Amino acid sequence: MHFADRLNERISTVRSRMVIGIDPDPKRLFAPESKLKAAFPGKSDEYLLNAFCSTIIEVAKTRAVAVKPQAAFFESMGIFGWKALSLCIRNAQKHDVPVILDAKRGDIGNTATAYAKAYLDPESDFFVDALTVNPYLGPDTLEPFATMADKNGCGLFVLVKTSNPGSGVFQNLEVHDKADAPPKAVAVKVAECVSNLGSGNIGQFGFSNVGAVVGATYPKHLELMRKVMPDSVFLVPGYGAQGGKGEDVKAAFYPDGSGAIVSSSRGIIFSYEKQEPGEAKPGQAGIYEAMARAAEKARDDINSVALNLYTN
């Protein structure tokens, strides 16, 4: 099934447009005072990492449209981190939870092809439903990823307007590429490339398999990018811990609530750290309950914006 169609069906099934980011920061997981360590006394770091990921997936099964592992955290832990990433991917897919790997890969020629094969080939240990990619080496860097995604029913999310504070230093720069036309921001030029790249692979729900990363921290840019990329699914980071609110993501959605999925990571997966004694069940059950409550709150907030956007 077409990637964008799978997302839409998943949205209908779980009634959620929220993606849970899996960011296993070892400084938080393995610290001496870690509540995760306290919940699994005597267990190895590898065991703790797998338990952490499994708990998130359990929460996501009925509450999230997808999960989004952040490759960098797994990579930073060496061999057992890579093994945990593969296990996390397989575990999510076993439960029919789509996996968007946040790896932001981008390179040229054979190297780009190798990256595409690593994550978008069913024979790989790291085969995922979709991959984030960096386009800023030029349009040719995207072609190997798009070819592999088309072949295997996968999706891409291309970095267009990111949520970090310094993104505008480069992405907002205006460029003149035609003498008789007004200047355009670099991010707009990238958005036009994304729209063109995905135009040949549109699913039954009207969206291409080439989506775009557009941050919640820049609502005005969301509105602009939606006009430039009408057929792209938006992956919207920046909600929650980075400061973005439900109201900030409204421009990403169409009147029927389609067109975007919103990522929340730290506010959900580390919600158990903020619990006071007696607030919830101790140990493993308390960790799961805290994550589940935080996920439901984010899901409902995002849905309220997406579904009630045009009722007033």
C-alpha positions as CSV (number, residue, x, y, z in Angstrom):
1,M,0.0,0.0,0.0
2,H,1.1,3.6,-0.7
3,F,2.9,5.1,2.3
4,A,0.6,8.2,2.5
5,D,-2.5,5.9,2.3
6,R,-1.1,3.8,5.1
7,L,-0.8,6.9,7.3
8,N,-4.3,8.0,6.5
9,E,-5.7,4.5,7.4
10,R,-3.7,4.5,10.6
11,I,-5.1,7.9,11.5
12,S,-8.6,6.6,11.0
13,T,-7.9,3.5,13.0
14,V,-6.3,5.1,16.1
15,R,-7.9,8.5,15.7
16,S,-4.6,10.2,16.2
17,R,-2.3,12.5,14.2
18,M,0.5,12.4,16.8
19,V,3.9,10.8,16.2
20,I,5.8,9.7,19.3
21,G,9.5,10.4,19.0
22,I,11.8,7.8,20.5
23,D,14.8,9.8,21.8
24,P,16.6,7.5,24.2
25,D,19.1,10.0,25.7
26,P,21.6,7.8,27.6
27,K,22.3,10.7,30.0
28,R,18.7,10.4,31.2
29,L,18.1,6.7,30.9
30,F,21.3,5.5,32.6
31,A,21.9,8.2,35.2
32,P,22.3,6.9,38.8
33,E,19.0,8.7,39.8
34,S,17.1,7.4,36.8
35,K,13.6,6.3,37.6
36,L,13.9,3.8,34.7
37,K,16.9,2.2,36.4
38,A,15.0,2.1,39.6
39,A,12.1,0.3,37.9
40,F,14.4,-2.4,36.5
41,P,16.9,-2.9,39.3
42,G,20.1,-4.7,38.4
43,K,19.4,-4.7,34.7
44,S,22.1,-3.8,32.1
45,D,22.0,-0.7,30.0
46,E,21.1,-2.7,27.0
47,Y,18.1,-4.2,28.8
48,L,17.0,-0.8,30.0
49,L,17.2,0.6,26.5
50,N,15.1,-2.2,25.0
51,A,12.6,-1.9,27.9
52,F,12.3,1.9,27.3
53,C,11.6,1.5,23.6
54,S,9.2,-1.4,24.2
55,T,7.2,0.7,26.7
56,I,6.9,3.6,24.2
57,I,5.7,1.2,21.5
58,E,3.1,-0.2,23.8
59,V,1.8,3.3,24.5
60,A,1.9,4.1,20.7
61,K,-0.1,1.0,19.6
62,T,-3.4,2.6,20.3
63,R,-2.5,6.3,20.7
64,A,-0.1,7.3,17.9
65,V,-0.1,7.3,14.1
66,A,3.6,6.4,14.1
67,V,6.8,6.3,16.1
68,K,9.9,8.2,15.2
69,P,13.2,6.8,16.5
70,Q,16.0,9.3,16.5
71,A,18.9,7.4,15.0
72,A,21.6,9.6,16.7
73,F,20.8,8.5,20.2
74,F,21.0,4.8,19.3
75,E,24.2,5.3,17.3
76,S,25.8,7.1,20.2
77,M,25.5,3.9,22.3
78,G,27.6,1.8,19.9
79,I,26.8,-1.8,18.9
80,F,24.1,-2.5,21.5
81,G,22.4,0.8,20.4
82,W,22.3,-0.3,16.8
83,K,20.9,-3.7,17.8
84,A,18.3,-1.9,20.0
85,L,17.3,0.3,17.0
86,S,16.8,-2.7,14.8
87,L,14.7,-4.4,17.5
88,C,12.7,-1.3,18.1
89,I,11.9,-1.0,14.4
90,R,10.8,-4.7,14.2
91,N,8.8,-4.5,17.4
92,A,6.8,-1.4,16.2
93,Q,6.1,-3.0,12.8
94,K,5.0,-6.2,14.4
95,H,2.3,-4.2,16.1
96,D,1.4,-2.4,12.9
97,V,2.9,0.9,14.1
98,P,4.6,2.7,11.2
99,V,8.2,3.7,11.8
100,I,9.6,7.0,10.6
101,L,13.4,6.9,11.2
102,D,14.7,10.4,12.0
103,A,18.2,10.0,10.5
104,K,18.3,13.1,8.3
105,R,20.5,11.3,5.8
106,G,21.8,13.2,2.7
107,D,24.7,12.6,0.4
108,I,25.5,12.2,-3.3
109,G,25.8,9.4,-5.8
110,N,26.6,5.9,-4.5
111,T,26.7,7.1,-0.9
112,A,23.1,8.3,-1.1
113,T,22.1,5.0,-2.7
114,A,23.8,3.1,0.1
115,Y,22.0,5.1,2.7
116,A,18.7,4.5,0.9
117,K,19.4,0.8,0.8
118,A,20.2,0.8,4.5
119,Y,16.8,2.1,5.5
120,L,14.4,1.7,2.6
121,D,15.2,-1.9,1.4
122,P,13.2,-4.7,2.9
123,E,16.3,-6.8,3.2
124,S,17.9,-4.4,5.6
125,D,17.9,-4.9,9.4
126,F,16.9,-1.2,9.6
127,F,14.1,-1.2,7.0
128,V,11.5,1.4,8.0
129,D,8.3,2.9,6.6
130,A,9.8,6.3,6.1
131,L,13.0,8.2,6.5
132,T,13.9,11.9,7.1
133,V,16.4,13.2,4.5
134,N,18.4,16.3,4.1
135,P,18.1,18.0,0.7
136,Y,20.7,20.8,1.1
137,L,23.3,19.2,-1.0
138,G,21.0,19.6,-4.0
139,P,18.0,17.9,-5.7
140,D,20.2,15.0,-7.0
141,T,20.8,13.9,-3.5
142,L,17.1,13.1,-3.1
143,E,16.7,11.0,-6.2
144,P,18.2,7.7,-4.9
145,F,16.0,7.9,-1.8
146,A,12.9,8.6,-3.9
147,T,13.7,5.8,-6.2
148,M,14.1,3.3,-3.4
149,A,11.0,4.6,-1.6
150,D,8.9,4.3,-4.7
151,K,10.1,0.7,-5.3
152,N,9.4,-0.5,-1.8
153,G,6.3,1.5,-0.8
154,C,8.1,3.7,1.6
155,G,7.9,7.4,2.3
156,L,10.4,10.3,2.7
157,F,10.2,13.4,4.9
158,V,12.4,16.1,3.4
159,L,13.8,18.8,5.7
160,V,12.3,22.1,4.4
161,K,11.7,24.5,7.3
162,T,13.1,23.1,10.5
163,S,12.1,24.0,14.1
164,N,15.4,25.0,15.5
165,P,16.1,28.6,16.4
166,G,19.0,29.0,13.9
167,S,17.1,27.5,10.9
168,G,16.4,30.9,9.4
169,V,20.0,31.8,9.0
170,F,20.1,29.7,5.9
171,Q,16.6,28.6,5.2
172,N,15.1,32.1,5.2
173,L,17.7,33.6,2.9
174,E,16.1,35.0,-0.3
175,V,17.5,34.1,-3.6
176,H,17.0,35.4,-7.2
177,D,17.0,32.5,-9.6
178,K,15.1,34.3,-12.3
179,A,15.8,37.9,-13.4
180,D,12.1,38.7,-14.0
181,A,10.7,37.1,-10.8
182,P,10.7,38.2,-7.2
183,P,13.1,36.5,-4.8
184,K,12.2,33.4,-2.9
185,A,13.5,32.0,0.4
186,V,15.8,29.0,0.1
187,A,13.2,26.9,2.1
188,V,10.6,27.8,-0.5
189,K,12.9,26.6,-3.3
190,V,13.4,23.3,-1.4
191,A,9.6,23.1,-1.0
192,E,9.1,23.5,-4.7
193,C,11.6,20.6,-5.3
194,V,9.7,18.4,-2.8
195,S,6.4,19.1,-4.5
196,N,7.8,18.2,-7.9
197,L,9.6,15.1,-6.6
198,G,6.4,13.7,-5.2
199,S,4.1,14.6,-8.0
200,G,4.6,11.3,-9.8
201,N,3.5,9.1,-6.9
202,I,0.2,10.2,-5.4
203,G,-1.9,7.8,-3.3
204,Q,-5.6,7.3,-3.2
205,F,-6.0,9.9,-0.5
206,G,-4.4,12.6,-2.6
207,F,-1.0,12.8,-1.0
208,S,2.4,11.9,-2.3
209,N,4.9,9.6,-0.6
210,V,7.4,12.6,-0.4
211,G,6.5,14.6,2.7
212,A,8.1,17.6,4.3
213,V,9.5,18.5,7.7
214,V,8.1,21.9,8.7
215,G,8.4,23.0,12.3
216,A,5.6,24.0,14.6
217,T,7.8,26.8,16.0
218,Y,7.2,28.9,12.8
219,P,3.4,28.9,12.2
220,K,3.6,31.5,9.4
221,H,6.0,29.3,7.5
222,L,3.6,26.4,7.9
223,E,0.9,28.4,6.1
224,L,3.2,29.3,3.3
225,M,4.6,25.8,2.9
226,R,1.2,24.3,2.7
227,K,0.5,26.5,-0.3
228,V,3.7,25.4,-2.0
229,M,3.4,21.7,-1.2
230,P,-0.4,20.9,-1.4
231,D,0.1,17.2,-1.9
232,S,2.8,16.6,0.7
233,V,2.2,15.2,4.2
234,F,3.8,17.4,6.7
235,L,5.8,16.0,9.6
236,V,5.7,18.8,12.2
237,P,8.3,18.8,14.9
238,G,8.7,21.4,17.6
239,Y,5.4,20.7,19.4
240,G,5.7,20.2,23.2
241,A,9.1,20.5,24.8
242,Q,10.4,22.8,22.0
243,G,7.7,25.3,22.7
244,G,5.2,24.6,19.9
245,K,1.5,24.5,20.9
246,G,-1.6,22.9,19.3
247,E,-2.7,26.2,17.9
248,D,0.7,26.6,16.2
249,V,0.2,23.6,13.9
250,K,-3.3,24.5,12.5
251,A,-2.0,25.7,9.2
252,A,-0.5,22.3,8.4
253,F,-3.9,20.7,8.2
254,Y,-6.7,20.6,5.7
255,P,-10.3,21.2,6.7
256,D,-10.9,17.4,7.0
257,G,-8.0,17.1,9.4
258,S,-5.7,15.5,6.9
259,G,-2.3,16.5,5.6
260,A,-0.1,16.5,8.7
261,I,1.3,14.5,11.5
262,V,2.7,16.2,14.6
263,S,5.7,14.8,16.5
264,S,6.1,15.0,20.3
265,S,9.1,13.3,22.0
266,R,10.5,14.4,25.3
267,G,7.2,15.6,26.7
268,I,5.8,12.1,26.4
269,I,8.7,9.6,26.8
270,F,10.2,11.3,29.8
271,S,7.0,12.3,31.5
272,Y,7.6,9.8,34.2
273,E,10.5,11.8,35.5
274,K,8.2,14.6,36.7
275,Q,5.9,12.3,38.7
276,E,5.9,12.9,42.5
277,P,5.8,9.9,44.9
278,G,2.3,8.7,45.3
279,E,1.1,10.3,42.0
280,A,1.0,7.0,40.1
281,K,1.9,3.4,40.5
282,P,5.6,2.8,41.2
283,G,8.1,1.2,38.9
284,Q,7.3,-0.1,35.5
285,A,3.6,0.4,35.7
286,G,4.1,4.0,36.7
287,I,6.4,4.7,33.8
288,Y,3.8,3.3,31.3
289,E,1.0,5.2,32.9
290,A,2.8,8.5,32.8
291,M,3.7,8.1,29.1
292,A,0.2,7.0,28.3
293,R,-1.4,10.1,30.0
294,A,1.1,12.4,28.3
295,A,0.4,10.8,24.9
296,E,-3.3,11.0,25.3
297,K,-3.1,14.7,26.3
298,A,-0.9,15.5,23.2
299,R,-3.1,13.4,20.9
300,D,-6.3,15.2,22.1
301,D,-4.7,18.6,21.8
302,I,-3.6,18.0,18.3
303,N,-6.9,16.5,17.3
304,S,-8.8,19.4,18.7
305,V,-6.9,21.7,16.4
306,A,-7.0,19.5,13.3
307,L,-10.7,18.6,13.5
308,N,-12.2,21.8,14.8
309,L,-10.0,24.1,12.7
310,Y,-12.7,25.5,10.5
311,T,-15.8,25.2,12.7
312,N,-15.7,28.8,14.0
